[in-house]
């Protein structure tokens, strides 16, 4: 099972179903104040957590600015009620790639993987 950090923009209701499937999950939405994207990505990396987000800025931080990370999943086009299942399915299929630093962009119809950074 995976260690995850859900970004503030990810539905907090995804936390419990992911924990029930055995993942260790933290939600940045419970942090006050919001520390910002760079700090969230640094925190996830320091704690060996895969970051789950809806925000494209994390990919830019990782790819363009070279900020270290421990894997990123960006969800696009999922309903909030679908998020936990989508995350769990991505982890089931691609956890090894994520642990190696992959960035995954997933929509309901396709998954795109960028190799370890």
WOQUI-V394981 format. One record per residue. N is the residue number from 0. SS is DSSP state (H for helix, E for strand, C for the rest). PSI is psi in whole degrees, 0 to 359 (none if undefined). BURIAL is + if it has 24 or more other ideal C-beta (glycine too) atoms within 12 Angstrom, else -. Layout:
n->N ss->SS psi->PSI burial->BURIAL
n->N ss->SS psi->PSI burial->BURIAL
//
This chain:
n->0 ss->C psi->161 burial->-
n->1 ss->C psi->157 burial->+
n->2 ss->E psi->124 burial->+
n->3 ss->E psi->148 burial->+
n->4 ss->E psi->116 burial->+
n->5 ss->E psi->126 burial->+
n->6 ss->C psi->163 burial->+
n->7 ss->C psi->331 burial->+
n->8 ss->C psi->351 burial->+
n->9 ss->C psi->137 burial->+
n->10 ss->C psi->122 burial->+
n->11 ss->C psi->337 burial->+
n->12 ss->C psi->348 burial->-
n->13 ss->H psi->342 burial->+
n->14 ss->H psi->307 burial->+
n->15 ss->H psi->313 burial->-
n->16 ss->H psi->326 burial->+
n->17 ss->H psi->321 burial->+
n->18 ss->H psi->322 burial->-
n->19 ss->H psi->336 burial->-
n->20 ss->C psi->6 burial->-
n->21 ss->C psi->0 burial->-
n->22 ss->C psi->149 burial->+
n->23 ss->E psi->115 burial->-
n->24 ss->E psi->137 burial->+
n->25 ss->E psi->145 burial->+
n->26 ss->E psi->118 burial->+
n->27 ss->H psi->344 burial->+
n->28 ss->H psi->344 burial->+
n->29 ss->H psi->355 burial->-
n->30 ss->C psi->140 burial->-
n->31 ss->C psi->129 burial->-
n->32 ss->C psi->171 burial->-
n->33 ss->C psi->122 burial->-
n->34 ss->C psi->349 burial->-
n->35 ss->C psi->160 burial->-
n->36 ss->H psi->313 burial->+
n->37 ss->H psi->317 burial->-
n->38 ss->H psi->322 burial->-
n->39 ss->H psi->315 burial->+
n->40 ss->H psi->320 burial->+
n->41 ss->H psi->316 burial->+
n->42 ss->H psi->313 burial->+
n->43 ss->H psi->317 burial->+
n->44 ss->H psi->315 burial->+
n->45 ss->H psi->330 burial->-
n->46 ss->C psi->13 burial->-
n->47 ss->C psi->44 burial->-
n->48 ss->C psi->141 burial->+
n->49 ss->E psi->128 burial->+
n->50 ss->E psi->131 burial->+
n->51 ss->E psi->127 burial->+
n->52 ss->E psi->169 burial->+
n->53 ss->C psi->356 burial->+
n->54 ss->C psi->126 burial->+
n->55 ss->C psi->344 burial->-
n->56 ss->H psi->332 burial->+
n->57 ss->H psi->322 burial->+
n->58 ss->H psi->320 burial->+
n->59 ss->H psi->318 burial->-
n->60 ss->H psi->317 burial->+
n->61 ss->H psi->315 burial->+
n->62 ss->H psi->307 burial->+
n->63 ss->C psi->315 burial->-
n->64 ss->C psi->352 burial->-
n->65 ss->C psi->23 burial->-
n->66 ss->C psi->130 burial->+
n->67 ss->C psi->150 burial->-
n->68 ss->C psi->170 burial->+
n->69 ss->C psi->34 burial->+
n->70 ss->C psi->140 burial->+
n->71 ss->E psi->133 burial->+
n->72 ss->E psi->122 burial->+
n->73 ss->E psi->120 burial->+
n->74 ss->E psi->138 burial->+
n->75 ss->C psi->125 burial->+
n->76 ss->C psi->10 burial->-
n->77 ss->C psi->142 burial->+
n->78 ss->C psi->155 burial->-
n->79 ss->H psi->322 burial->-
n->80 ss->H psi->344 burial->-
n->81 ss->H psi->348 burial->-
n->82 ss->H psi->311 burial->+
n->83 ss->H psi->315 burial->+
n->84 ss->H psi->317 burial->-
n->85 ss->H psi->315 burial->+
n->86 ss->H psi->314 burial->+
n->87 ss->H psi->319 burial->+
n->88 ss->H psi->319 burial->-
n->89 ss->H psi->316 burial->+
n->90 ss->H psi->321 burial->+
n->91 ss->H psi->324 burial->-
n->92 ss->H psi->333 burial->-
n->93 ss->H psi->20 burial->+
n->94 ss->H psi->321 burial->+
n->95 ss->H psi->319 burial->-
n->96 ss->H psi->320 burial->+
n->97 ss->H psi->317 burial->+
n->98 ss->H psi->328 burial->-
n->99 ss->C psi->3 burial->-
n->100 ss->C psi->19 burial->+
n->101 ss->C psi->157 burial->+
n->102 ss->E psi->123 burial->+
n->103 ss->E psi->129 burial->+
n->104 ss->E psi->121 burial->+
n->105 ss->E psi->135 burial->+
n->106 ss->C psi->170 burial->-
n->107 ss->C psi->339 burial->-
n->108 ss->C psi->345 burial->-
n->109 ss->C psi->163 burial->-
n->110 ss->E psi->129 burial->+
n->111 ss->E psi->132 burial->-
n->112 ss->E psi->128 burial->+
n->113 ss->E psi->128 burial->-
n->114 ss->C psi->174 burial->-
n->115 ss->C psi->141 burial->-
n->116 ss->C psi->none burial->+
//
